[in-house]
Amino acid sequence: MGPGLRRDDGEFVEPLVNTTSSALTNTTGTIALAGAGKMGGAMLTGWLAQGLAPGRVVVIDPHVSPEISALATQGVRLNPKAQDVGTVDTLVVAVKPQSFREAGAALKAFVAPSTLVVSIMAGTTIAALEEVVGGAVVRAMPNTPAAIGRGITVAVPAPRVSAAQRDITDALLRATGLVEWVEDEGLMDAVTAVSGSGPAYVFLLAEELARAGVAAGLPEQLATTLARATVAGSGELLHRSELPSATLRQNVTSPGGTTAAALEVLMANDGMHPLMTRAIAAATRRSKELAK
């Protein structure tokens, strides 16, 4: 039995196994990361942690953080001139969507028709990427739990993306969590609304649970601690369990008990279902409006 954790109840829990390392180290060529902010930086950290050679990475960002700057000592190249790098094999675009067209003009110098271009920008279509940057484009939507290796990313390839390029994309994205592939780009607006923006909804739940606890008489610090631990623990249980979320909910709910009383409010005709439906619809519409 390999290294792992033993819980208080004595049950042995195997650690999560990430098989990305071999996939990343088996890729070849230079990888350029345009935009090393929170999401781009999380991806870069994941790549290096999974064994990608720092010397293969070029970071293009006029405002790199001290943490990213420190990676230069490991061999990561920061803001080299295009003529000193030449064409890159893979370009990952993680700039702010509103800055894309301005930044894209400079990025185009790194891209050849055969270059794999992976975008994680919300609302930026494959067509816009092909127009501004070129290359073989994969559009992807990650979410912020990528920062701890627990994100989920949905990706859609342009028709000209090869099987090998799809494998490279999968390896790069899987360094920060799960990856799902779709073939219909039209689904990406709803993906953005559900998983891309989804962490904010969960954090709001923790906020409101704490506020409701205070309203019920709990000290603010205790209510905050209870809400954070409950949301985090429930998320981990959902992650580890193979049971549907509805079953997990039902397992907590005794007929006529306190949970049932609360769920009667949350599941009423004007409760969480119609509210979440409207919220996702609003986010989906906004994603479409932002499409370039």
N, C-alpha and C positions, 0 to 999 in steps of 0.2 A: 504494500500500500504506500503510495507516494505521500508527499507533504500535504497537509491539509489542516483543518480546524476541528476541534472537538467541542461540541456545545455543552452547556451546563447539564443537559439531560443525558450526556454520554454518547449521543449519536455523532458519528464521524461524518464530516461534510467535506467532500472533495472541493478543491479550489476550482474556479473557472479556468478552463484551458483555452488559450487563444492559439489557433493554428495559423495565424496570419504571418508569423515570422518567416517561415520557409517561402511562402508565396511572395512576400516582399523582397527577400534577399535573392530570389530567383529571377527577379525582373532586372532589366539592364537599362543603361542610358541615364541621361540627366533629367531630373525632375525639378521643375521650377514652380515655386509657390508664390502666387501674386496675392498679397494681403496676408499678414501674419498677426491678425488681431486675435480675438478670443477663439473663434472657431478654427481659423487657419492655424493658429498657434497650437491648438489642441491636436489637430491632425498631424502637424509636424512632430510634436512630442510623441504621439503614438507611433509614427513611422520609425523614429530613432529608437524608441523603446523596443520595437519589434525587430530591430537588427538592420535597418536600412543604413547603409554607409553614409555618414554626414557629407563626405566629399561629393556625393552624387546630387546633393540638394542645393538649389539656388533660391534665395529668398528675395523677392522684389517688393519692397515696402518702404516708402520714404520716412516713415515714422515707426521704426521697430522699437519694441520694448527692450528694457535692459536684459530680460530673460532670453529673448531671441538674439540679441547682440552677443550674449555670452556664448551662444552656440558656434560663433565664428572660431573660437579656440578649438572646437572639435572638428572643424573642417567645413562647416556650412558656409557657403559663399553668400555674402550680403550685398545686394544691389550692384552687381557687376554690370559693366556695359554690355549691350547686346552683342557687339562685335567681338567681345572677349569670350563670350559663351557660345555663340552660334545658335543653330537650331536646337531646341530641346526636344527630347522624346515625349515628355509629358508636361503639360502646363495645368496646374490646378488654380482656378480663379476663385479667390475668396475675398474679393474687394466688396465694398458696399455697393449695392445695385445702382444707387444714384451717381456713383463715381465711375461706373463701368465704361461708358462710352469714351470718357476722357482717358482713363487708364488703358483701355483696349487698344488705342492707337499706338501706344508705346509697347504694349505686349505683343502686338502683331509681328514685331521684328524678331521675336523668338520662335515664331510658329511657321512650320512648313505644312504643305497639304497632308503629310503623313503624321503630323504631331497629334497626339491624343490630348484633347482639351476637356478637362473636367471642371464644371462650374458648380459651386454650391451657393450661388446667389439666388435669393428668392425672387420670383416673378420675372426672371430673365430667360427668354425662350431659346430653344435651340437655333431657331432662325436668326435671332439677334446675335448670338454668339458666332454663328457661321459668317454673318455679315461683317462683324466688327473685328473678330480675331482670326477666324478661319480654323482649319484643322478638322479632325474627326471628333465630334462633340458628344459628351455625355453630360446631361443635366441631372444634378443630384440635389436632394434636400435633406440635410442632417438636422440634428437638434442638439441643444446645449448639454445634455448628459454625455455627449461625446468627450467632454472635458475630463471625465472620470472613466472613460472606456465603456460607458453603458448607454451610448446613444443608439439611435436607429436612423438609418439613411435609406431613402428611396431614390433609385436611379433609373433614368430612361435614356437609351442610346439613340443617336441618330442612325439612319440606315447604313451609313458608310463605316460605322465603327466595327472593327474586326473582332472575331472571337478572342484573339490574344489581347487586344486592347480592352475588351470587356473584363477579362481576367485581371489585368493590371489595375483597372479601376476598382474592381471588387476588393483586391488586396489593399489598395490605398484607403478605401473607405472603411473596410472591416477592421482597420487598426484602432478605430474609435467605437466599435460596437457592431450591432447587427446591420445587415444590408438586405434590402428587398429590391427586386427589379420589376419594372413594368414596361410595357411596350407602347402604351398610349400616353403621350405627353399631356393630353387633356386631363389626366388624373392628378397632375402635379399641384394644381391649385387646391384641391381638397386635401392632398397629402400635406401641403404647407399648413393648412388650417388645423389638421388633426395632430400630426406629430411635430411639425416644425414649430408651431406656436403652442402646442400642447403643454410643455413644461410650465408655461406661465399660468395655465388654468389650474394645474396641480398646486403651484405655489400660492395662488389665490385661495384655493380650498384650505390650505394650512392657515393663511391669514384669517379667513372668515371663521374657521373652526375655533381659533384662539379668541377672536372677538366675541363669538357667541359664548365661549366659556367664561369670559370676563362678565358678560351680561348675566350669566347664570350664578355669579357670585365668586368665581375663582380669582385668586391673585393673578395679575397680568403675567408675571414671569412663569408661574406654574402653568397657566393656560397655554402660553407659547410653547413651553417645553412639551406638554402633553400633545399639542397639535402637531408639532414637528416630528416627534417620535412616532406618533400614530400614522401619519402620512408616509413617513420614510419606511417604517416597519411593514405597513400594509403593501407598499410598493414592492418591497423585497419578497414578501410572501407571494404576491401575484407573480413575481419574476420566477420564483423557484417552483411554484406549484404548476401542475399540468391541468388543474381544474379550471373551468371557465370562471370568469369573474362573477357571473350571476350565481354560480354555485358557492363560491367563497362568501359572497354576500349572504346567501341563504343560511350558510353554516353559522354565521354570527347572530342570526335573527331567530329568537325564540318567540313563538306565537303569544301575543298579548304582552310581550316584554317591552323594555325601554327602547331597544333598537327598532322594534316594530313601530312604536309610537313615532319615532323620528322619521323612519322611512315612509310612513303614511303621509307626512308633510312633503318630504323630498320627492315622492313619486306621485303626487297629486297631479291633476290635469294641468295645473299651472306651475308645476314643480320643475325638477331638474331636466327632465326629458325635453320639453319644449324650449326651455332656456338654452340648453346646450345645442339643440338643433339650430336655433336662431344664431347663436354665437359662431358656430362652425360655418353657417351659411354666410354670415357677415365677413368672416375671415377669407372665405373662398372668393367672394365677390371682390374683396380688396386685392387679393393676389392677382386676379384677372385684370383689375384696373392698373396694377403696377407693371404688368407684362410689357416688355419692350419688343 
